[in-house]
Amino acid sequence: MRGVAVDVLLFAGVAVLLLCALGVLVMGSAYDRLHYASAAVWGALLVALAILVDESWSLIGDKALLTAAALVLCGPVLAHATARSGRIRERGAWSPDPVRRREAGS
């Protein structure tokens, strides 16, 4: 039964990662690509759970779980920071209307 659970989790994780990679490849906008890249965290989480089920609470299972937790916690922050810096690079400011923001600041 444990082997079946590992296989299902691993298959699901790899399928999610492949779909995210396909989305990054197909999408045209940088923000759309970022959306698909940040969704890959769930595939990595499923793979880590498969490792945890297979290895139990050992050094390898603990490291897989710690890595997945770091990805889940840091992934959305990294995606948001990347999107924000891309918007600032494109428009000169984070605000919806950079002209109004410049006028308010001076």
N, C-alpha and C positions, 0 to 999 in steps of 0.2 A: 504494500500500500504506500509506503514511504517513497519507493522508486517512482510510482505513478504520479505522486504529488510533485516530486522534483521535476519529472519530465514535463508535466503540465505547466508548472511555473516557469521553467526554462524556455519552453516553446512560446508561451505568452510573452515573456520578456523580450526574447529575440524578435518576435513578430512586431511588437510595439517599436523596438529600436529600428527595425527595417522600414516600417511605415514612416517613422519620423525622418529617417535618412532620405526616403523617397520624397517626402514633403519638402525637405530642404533643397533637394535637387530640382524639383519641379517648380516651386514657387518663384515668382519674379521679384517681389518686393523684399527688401532686407528685413522689414518688420514681420512679414509672413514667414520668412525663413527662420527668424528668431523665435517665432511662436512654435514652430515645429521642433526646433532644436531644444527649446526649454521643456517640451513635452516628453523628451527622451528620458527625463528623470524617472518617470513611471516604469519604463522598461528596465532601467538599471535597478530600481527597487525590486521588481519581480525577479530579476536574476540573483540579486542579493538574498532574497527570501528562499530561492531554490538552493543556494549554497548553504544557507542556515538550516534548512530542513535536511539537507544531505549530511552536513558536518556536525549538526547539533550545536550546543554551546561550547565550542572549542575555540582555539585561537583563530582559526580560519573563519569560522562562522561569526565570531565576534567582530573581526576586522571587516567582513563583508557587510554586516549590519551597521557598523560605525561609518563606513564609506557611504552606504545608502542614506543614512541619516544626514550626513554632511551634504550630500547632493540635494536631498529634499529641502533642507533648511537654506542652503546657499544658492540653489538654482534660481528660484524666483527673484531673489535680490540681484543676482548677476544679470538676469534677463532684463529686469527693470532698469538697472544702471546702464546697460548697453543701449536699450531703446532711448533712454533719456539723453545719453551722449550723442546718439545719432540724430535726435531731434534738434539738439543744440547746434550741432554741426550744420544741419540743413537750414535752420531758420534763424540762427544767431542767438536764440534764447529759448528757454523752456516754456515760457508763457504762450498762450494762444495767439496773442498779437504782439510781436516784438516791438513794433513802433510805439504802441501805447505804453509798454513797459519802459522804453528808453525815455519817453516824455515824462513819465512819473518819476523816474530816477534823477532827472536833471533839474 
